[in-house]
Amino acid sequence: MNLEQYDTRFYRDLHQPENLVTFRVVVQETDLLIHSENSLAETARELVLKQRGYIESYIRAHPTFLTSMSPWTVNDPAPPIVRDMIAAGMRAGVGPMAAVAGAVAEHVGRELLEQTRQVIVENGGDVFIHSDAATTIAIYAGDSPLSLRVGVRAGGRFESVAVCTSSGNFGHSLSQGRADAVCAVAPSGALADATATSIGNHVRSGSDITGAIEIGKKIPGVKGLIIICADRCGIWGDIEVIPLQI
């Protein structure tokens, strides 16, 4: 079962947080890059297995959970990560699996906080941050001239935040649109991931950016959006966006 499609994640080499230990955890299709105050690779691996187990067990009981493109309406007991995915899909108007990468990043990250004060978990371009200083996330947008030229600064003051990116042109995201990148910022990894997918579905050209942002404004809990399509970029929300020279 593919929870995420693996791809070459060269952008991981572009930034190294200071004063944090970096390690990678791979479990089947789940491929995390984690930064924390000490090496917690074995603990993180066990957490990934646990969270994947919750999702896989739910899918075995409800096979269409894996393929649904619409919000999940089955109302029965579910593990916290599955409930977060369902709630995020309902807010954003997409299927629950649109939230899986962000949800895994957040749930693994939050449990690691029992052993480290700071953690950054990246899962296929979806990032969960809990740190003392703000972190700059470069936005990879494929062949767009704005790719890796725009970044969002998030986190700091030991507040948790998620920055998730979806694309209609590359990577593991399943999108009905053609945006080079849609980046959503929210306190919840599941919500940020589902929102990035949802908004990306509305962008087929640069002329769709304004309308897509108006749709994103109505999703409760979303702090901000960045949409890149070819040489055009739209920005909304209470977020800090900075130009990058990489």
C-alpha positions in Angstrom: 0.0 0.0 0.0 1.4 3.4 -1.0 0.8 6.0 1.6 3.3 8.3 -0.3 5.1 8.0 -3.6 8.9 8.1 -3.1 10.8 10.6 -5.1 14.4 12.0 -5.1 14.3 14.8 -2.4 17.4 16.8 -3.4 16.0 19.9 -1.7 16.8 18.3 1.6 20.5 19.3 1.0 19.7 23.0 0.8 19.2 23.7 4.5 20.8 22.5 7.7 19.3 23.8 10.9 22.0 25.0 13.4 22.5 23.2 16.7 20.2 20.3 15.8 21.1 16.7 14.9 19.8 15.5 11.6 18.7 11.9 10.8 16.6 10.1 8.3 13.9 7.5 9.0 12.5 5.3 6.2 9.6 2.8 6.7 8.3 1.4 3.4 7.0 4.5 1.5 7.3 6.9 4.4 10.6 8.8 4.2 11.2 11.4 6.9 14.1 13.8 7.5 14.1 14.8 11.1 16.1 17.5 13.0 16.1 17.4 16.8 18.3 18.2 19.8 19.6 14.6 19.8 19.5 11.5 17.6 16.1 9.8 18.1 16.2 7.6 15.0 15.1 4.4 16.7 12.3 6.1 18.6 11.1 7.9 15.4 11.1 4.6 13.5 8.8 3.1 16.1 6.6 6.1 16.0 6.3 5.9 12.2 5.4 2.2 12.4 2.8 3.0 15.0 1.1 5.8 13.0 1.3 3.9 9.8 -0.3 0.9 11.6 -3.2 3.1 12.7 -3.8 4.2 9.1 -3.3 0.8 7.6 -5.7 -0.8 10.1 -8.4 1.7 9.4 -8.0 1.2 5.6 -8.4 -2.6 6.1 -11.7 -1.9 7.8 -12.7 0.8 5.4 -11.0 0.2 2.0 -12.5 3.2 0.3 -10.8 5.5 2.8 -7.6 5.0 0.7 -9.2 6.2 -2.6 -11.9 8.6 -1.6 -11.6 12.0 -3.3 -14.4 13.5 -1.2 -14.5 14.2 2.6 -14.9 11.1 4.6 -18.3 10.9 6.3 -18.1 7.5 8.1 -18.7 8.2 11.8 -17.1 5.5 13.8 -14.2 5.2 16.3 -10.8 6.0 14.8 -7.2 6.6 16.1 -6.3 10.3 16.6 -4.2 10.5 13.3 -7.1 9.2 11.3 -9.5 11.6 13.0 -7.2 14.5 12.2 -7.1 13.4 8.5 -10.9 13.1 8.4 -11.4 16.5 10.0 -8.8 18.2 7.7 -10.4 16.7 4.6 -13.8 17.9 5.7 -12.6 21.5 6.2 -10.7 21.6 3.0 -13.2 19.6 0.9 -10.9 16.7 -0.1 -10.5 13.1 0.7 -8.7 12.1 3.9 -5.6 10.7 2.3 -4.8 14.2 1.0 -3.7 14.9 4.6 -1.6 11.8 5.2 1.9 13.2 4.8 1.3 16.2 6.9 -0.5 14.2 9.5 2.3 11.7 9.8 4.9 14.5 10.1 3.0 16.2 12.9 2.1 13.1 14.9 5.6 11.7 14.8 7.0 15.2 15.7 4.6 15.8 18.6 5.5 12.4 20.2 9.2 13.1 19.7 8.7 16.3 21.8 8.6 14.0 24.8 12.4 13.5 24.3 13.5 16.8 22.7 12.4 20.4 23.1 12.8 21.1 19.4 11.9 19.1 16.4 11.5 19.6 12.6 10.0 16.7 10.6 9.9 16.9 6.8 7.9 14.3 5.0 7.9 14.7 1.2 7.9 18.5 1.3 5.4 18.7 4.2 7.0 20.0 7.4 6.1 20.1 11.1 8.1 22.6 13.2 8.4 23.1 16.9 11.5 25.2 17.7 12.8 28.1 19.6 13.7 30.1 16.5 11.8 30.6 13.2 12.7 28.2 10.4 12.8 29.2 6.7 11.2 26.8 4.3 12.2 27.2 0.7 9.4 26.5 -1.7 10.3 24.1 -4.5 8.1 24.8 -7.6 9.6 22.6 -10.3 10.4 24.5 -13.5 8.9 27.8 -12.4 11.5 30.6 -12.3 10.3 31.3 -8.8 11.3 27.8 -7.6 13.5 28.0 -4.5 13.4 31.8 -4.8 10.6 32.2 -2.3 10.5 31.0 1.3 8.2 31.2 4.3 9.5 31.7 7.8 7.5 29.8 10.4 7.7 28.6 13.9 9.8 30.0 16.8 9.0 30.6 20.4 8.3 26.9 20.8 5.0 27.2 18.9 4.0 24.3 16.6 3.2 25.0 13.0 3.0 23.0 9.8 4.1 24.1 6.3 2.8 21.8 3.5 3.3 22.0 -0.2 1.4 20.4 -3.1 2.0 20.5 -6.8 0.1 19.6 -9.9 3.3 19.2 -12.0 5.6 17.0 -9.9 6.0 14.9 -6.8 3.7 12.6 -4.9 0.7 15.0 -4.6 -2.4 14.0 -6.4 -3.8 17.2 -7.9 -6.5 18.1 -10.4 -4.7 21.4 -11.0 -1.6 22.7 -12.7 0.0 24.9 -10.0 3.8 24.5 -9.7 3.4 24.9 -5.9 0.7 25.6 -3.4 2.0 26.1 0.1 -0.3 26.2 3.1 0.6 27.2 6.7 -1.5 26.0 9.6 -1.2 24.8 13.2 -2.2 21.3 12.0 -0.1 19.2 9.6 -3.2 17.4 8.4 -5.0 20.7 7.7 -2.0 22.3 6.0 -1.6 19.2 3.7 -5.3 18.9 2.9 -5.5 22.6 2.2 -2.5 22.7 -0.2 -4.1 19.8 -2.2 -7.6 21.4 -2.2 -6.4 24.9 -3.3 -4.1 23.3 -5.9 -7.1 21.7 -7.5 -8.4 25.2 -8.4 -5.3 26.4 -10.2 -4.8 25.6 -13.8 -3.1 28.8 -14.8 -1.8 32.0 -13.2 -5.2 33.7 -13.8 -6.7 31.3 -11.2 -4.5 32.4 -8.3 -6.7 35.2 -7.0 -9.8 33.0 -7.0 -8.0 30.1 -5.4 -6.8 32.3 -2.6 -10.3 33.5 -1.9 -11.4 29.9 -1.5 -8.5 29.3 0.8 -9.4 32.2 3.0 -12.7 30.4 3.9 -11.0 27.2 5.3 -11.0 27.5 9.1 -7.6 27.3 10.8 -5.4 28.2 7.8 -2.9 30.9 8.6 -1.6 31.6 5.1 -1.1 30.5 1.5 1.5 30.9 -1.2 0.6 29.9 -4.8 3.1 29.7 -7.6 2.1 29.0 -11.2 4.7 29.6 -13.8 6.1 33.2 -13.2 3.2 34.3 -11.1 2.8 34.2 -7.3 0.0 34.9 -5.0 0.3 35.4 -1.2 -2.2 35.7 1.6 -2.3 35.4 5.4 -0.5 36.1 8.6 2.8 34.6 7.3 6.3 35.9 6.7 7.4 35.4 3.1 11.0 36.2 2.1 13.0 36.2 -1.1 15.7 33.7 -1.3 19.1 33.5 -3.0 20.1 29.9 -3.4 
